[in-house]
Amino acid sequence: MHPYTDVAILGAGLAGLSIASWLVGMTPQHVSAPRVHLLEARQEDTNDRTWCFWDQQPHPFREVISHRWPRWQVRFGNQCVEREDSEHCYSLLSANAMRRSAYAAIATRPEFRLTRGIDVGTISPQNDGLHIATSQGGLTSKLVIDTRPPDTTMLPSHRGVWQVFHGVEVHCPEHGIPLSTACLMDFQTGFSGVNFVYLLPLDDHRLLAEWTCFHSDKTHPDCQRLLSRQIPVQLSDWLNQRLGSQWTLSRQETGCLPMMPVTPPQLNSRYLAAGIRGGWMRPATGYMFASCQRGAADVARQVHQASQTGRWQLTPPLLRSPALEWMDNVFLQALRQSPEQAPGWFMQLFEQTSAIEQRRFLGDEPRLRDLLAIMRGLPAGPFLSAAFRLTRNS
Ligand SMILES: Cc1cc2nc3c(=O)[nH]c(=O)nc-3n(C[C@H](O)[C@H](O)[C@H](O)COP(=O)(O)OP(=O)(O)OC[C@H]3O[C@@H](n4cnc5c(N)ncnc54)[C@H](O)[C@@H]3O)c2cc1C
């Protein structure tokens, strides 16, 4: 391994590959780029996730989006609220497609390299850079962008919940579900806490279905049981009821996402935590794709500038307004206080807000008037109580 680089990106997942792709895109071919070394622990890629998001802003992966839904809905019993925005569809990108696109971009630049199967350890300041200890020896870099998953010390569990989900892509005889509509939440009754099914029709014979619930402690044996057994069985029963027994499994995905405000680690101005580790994921929704693209574009611009000026330093991008962060924290507090009421809140919120307000709010780009509309759409009592409790505890 070459012992020096300008920029080390630790982890080649969504954030690491997005930053690299943005950087390639903003460096003209005739201009030399900074030396960028991506260090990734995995030896092999697996198609272990899909990213869904409202496609509102330009990003390097537009060409490889595989599905778009102009309509979305939420359901609870026989209630259904549906909204439509055909200009900015709810869109799906598979992990494999994103990675292929990023690898192709990286391959166009000799200054970029990706090393797989390397385990990054500690990072320590050195003269003119940071030293990175790895399973394949040491490396010194002028800048370090760290996208490895957050350590538990960065996750204040008492300020949020874990979003626990299991998803399956299935093949079946004609399912009859309209291909234009993504079902974001179909709330399920008779289970403890909030449970919902997320359903994306991929074509006439294929569906992506996920069962989601929340838990307060990822390390608790109950949470592990939910993930390894209970949710997969519940999802399978739900599919049997909906499709009969004629479906076959083609792919699975599983997650346990921290819906809480992450505290990113700080070292010095040459080090930046990014991705989930940097707090880029929206705590109240578990969505990260849109804010990740904004963050990646900002970080890539800073790297580009640093390589031209020789001032090697980074500042964290500002991804969400303080007002949005406050609202998300109030929402998480309310969810912890009264989880059983959440399906009713969501139905009311979707009923009382427009497609554009929902899309911009959930897609991480709300204007002030969208935030006001969202506040008006939520029941005052539980949210005032949550806001009061949050203020008292802070
Ligand atoms: C199944 C699933 C579905 C999701 N769906 C959506 C969605 O639809 N929409 C959305 O917006 N968000 C979604 N998310 C949330 C979020 O967008 C993803 O988790 C996203 O991958 C986070 O990006 P990241 O770069 O922070 O982390 P990752 O993509 O996980 O990348 C971190 C990388 O660091 C590597 N790494 C770890 N330790 C080391 C080490 N010691 N040394 C070197 N490398 C290391 C890992 O192998 C990994 O490749 C989903 C998450 C999951 C798990």
The ligand as an SDF file (V2000), in Angstrom:
LIG
                    3D

 53 58  0  0  0  0  0  0  0  0999 V2000
  -31.0880   -2.3080    4.3240 C   0  0  0  0  0  0  0  0  0  0  0  0
  -31.0300   -0.7940    4.3550 C   0  0  0  0  0  0  0  0  0  0  0  0
  -31.8860   -0.0590    3.5490 C   0  0  0  0  0  0  0  0  0  0  0  0
  -31.8430    1.3480    3.5750 C   0  0  0  0  0  0  0  0  0  0  0  0
  -32.6970    2.0320    2.7620 N   0  0  0  0  0  0  0  0  0  0  0  0
  -32.6110    3.3790    2.7140 C   0  0  0  0  0  0  0  0  0  0  0  0
  -33.4510    4.1090    1.8170 C   0  0  0  0  0  0  0  0  0  0  0  0
  -34.3130    3.5390    1.1240 O   0  0  0  0  0  0  0  0  0  0  0  0
  -33.3090    5.4600    1.7430 N   0  0  0  0  0  0  0  0  0  0  0  0
  -32.3800    6.1310    2.5050 C   0  0  0  0  0  0  0  0  0  0  0  0
  -32.2530    7.3510    2.3630 O   0  0  0  0  0  0  0  0  0  0  0  0
  -31.6130    5.4630    3.4020 N   0  0  0  0  0  0  0  0  0  0  0  0
  -31.7010    4.1190    3.5270 C   0  0  0  0  0  0  0  0  0  0  0  0
  -30.9020    3.4400    4.4140 N   0  0  0  0  0  0  0  0  0  0  0  0
  -30.0890    4.2220    5.3770 C   0  0  0  0  0  0  0  0  0  0  0  0
  -28.7360    4.7140    4.8370 C   0  0  0  0  0  0  0  0  0  0  0  0
  -28.9370    5.4320    3.6390 O   0  0  0  0  0  0  0  0  0  0  0  0
  -27.7760    3.5550    4.5690 C   0  0  0  0  0  0  0  0  0  0  0  0
  -27.5270    2.8700    5.7600 O   0  0  0  0  0  0  0  0  0  0  0  0
  -26.4410    4.0190    3.9670 C   0  0  0  0  0  0  0  0  0  0  0  0
  -25.7920    2.9030    3.4260 O   0  0  0  0  0  0  0  0  0  0  0  0
  -25.5350    4.6910    4.9880 C   0  0  0  0  0  0  0  0  0  0  0  0
  -24.3870    5.1350    4.3130 O   0  0  0  0  0  0  0  0  0  0  0  0
  -22.9620    5.2430    5.0130 P   0  0  0  0  0  0  0  0  0  0  0  0
  -21.9860    5.5640    3.9590 O   0  0  0  0  0  0  0  0  0  0  0  0
  -23.0550    6.0980    6.2240 O   0  0  0  0  0  0  0  0  0  0  0  0
  -22.6970    3.7580    5.5700 O   0  0  0  0  0  0  0  0  0  0  0  0
  -22.4460    2.4550    4.7030 P   0  0  0  0  0  0  0  0  0  0  0  0
  -23.1130    2.5560    3.3930 O   0  0  0  0  0  0  0  0  0  0  0  0
  -22.8040    1.3180    5.5950 O   0  0  0  0  0  0  0  0  0  0  0  0
  -20.8640    2.4880    4.4550 O   0  0  0  0  0  0  0  0  0  0  0  0
  -19.9220    2.3200    5.4810 C   0  0  0  0  0  0  0  0  0  0  0  0
  -18.7880    1.4880    4.8930 C   0  0  0  0  0  0  0  0  0  0  0  0
  -17.7200    1.4180    5.8390 O   0  0  0  0  0  0  0  0  0  0  0  0
  -17.1510    0.1260    5.7440 C   0  0  0  0  0  0  0  0  0  0  0  0
  -16.4220   -0.1420    6.9910 N   0  0  0  0  0  0  0  0  0  0  0  0
  -16.9350   -0.4670    8.2070 C   0  0  0  0  0  0  0  0  0  0  0  0
  -15.9390   -0.6200    9.1040 N   0  0  0  0  0  0  0  0  0  0  0  0
  -14.7720   -0.3950    8.4440 C   0  0  0  0  0  0  0  0  0  0  0  0
  -13.4080   -0.4140    8.8250 C   0  0  0  0  0  0  0  0  0  0  0  0
  -13.0370   -0.6680   10.0790 N   0  0  0  0  0  0  0  0  0  0  0  0
  -12.4770   -0.1470    7.8850 N   0  0  0  0  0  0  0  0  0  0  0  0
  -12.8380    0.1420    6.6030 C   0  0  0  0  0  0  0  0  0  0  0  0
  -14.1210    0.1750    6.1850 N   0  0  0  0  0  0  0  0  0  0  0  0
  -15.0780   -0.0820    7.0930 C   0  0  0  0  0  0  0  0  0  0  0  0
  -18.3560   -0.7850    5.5350 C   0  0  0  0  0  0  0  0  0  0  0  0
  -17.9860   -2.0360    4.9960 O   0  0  0  0  0  0  0  0  0  0  0  0
  -19.2140    0.0500    4.5990 C   0  0  0  0  0  0  0  0  0  0  0  0
  -18.9850   -0.2450    3.2370 O   0  0  0  0  0  0  0  0  0  0  0  0
  -30.9310    2.0380    4.4350 C   0  0  0  0  0  0  0  0  0  0  0  0
  -30.0950    1.2730    5.2580 C   0  0  0  0  0  0  0  0  0  0  0  0
  -30.1400   -0.1150    5.2210 C   0  0  0  0  0  0  0  0  0  0  0  0
  -29.2280   -0.8990    6.1450 C   0  0  0  0  0  0  0  0  0  0  0  0
  1  2  1  0
  2  3  1  0
  2 52  2  0
  3  4  2  0
  4  5  1  0
  4 50  1  0
  5  6  2  0
  6  7  1  0
  6 13  1  0
  7  8  2  0
  7  9  1  0
  9 10  1  0
 10 11  2  0
 10 12  1  0
 12 13  2  0
 13 14  1  0
 14 15  1  0
 14 50  1  0
 15 16  1  0
 16 17  1  0
 16 18  1  0
 18 19  1  0
 18 20  1  0
 20 21  1  0
 20 22  1  0
 22 23  1  0
 23 24  1  0
 24 25  2  0
 24 26  1  0
 24 27  1  0
 27 28  1  0
 28 29  2  0
 28 30  1  0
 28 31  1  0
 31 32  1  0
 32 33  1  0
 33 34  1  0
 33 48  1  0
 34 35  1  0
 35 36  1  0
 35 46  1  0
 36 37  1  0
 36 45  1  0
 37 38  2  0
 38 39  1  0
 39 40  1  0
 39 45  2  0
 40 41  1  0
 40 42  2  0
 42 43  1  0
 43 44  2  0
 44 45  1  0
 46 47  1  0
 46 48  1  0
 48 49  1  0
 50 51  2  0
 51 52  1  0
 52 53  1  0
M  END
$$$$
